[in-house]
Amino acid sequence: MKRYTRRILANAILGLAICAAFTACSTMAPPPLYTQEELKAICERRGGWWRGNLISGYCEYELASRIQAP
């Protein structure tokens, strides 16, 4: 009986450790897709003005209605 109890306890501890590892890995935040430099290059390539120094990751575009207005 003693050997059976140890085996159940060892399996339970192992199961808890595996669950803890999966839980810890699932709560990690994903890294950002683009760096600030890449976002700035994309913004300038599309004709915008980079305002990343004021608001992180912000690109300002001129409205199409202002361009077409007389």
PyMOL commands that set and color helices and strands:
alter all, ss='L'
color gray80, all
select helices_A, chain A and resi 2-26+36-45+64-68
alter helices_A, ss='H'
color red, helices_A
select strands_A, chain A and resi 49-50+59-60
alter strands_A, ss='S'
color yellow, strands_A
deselect
rebuild
show_as cartoon
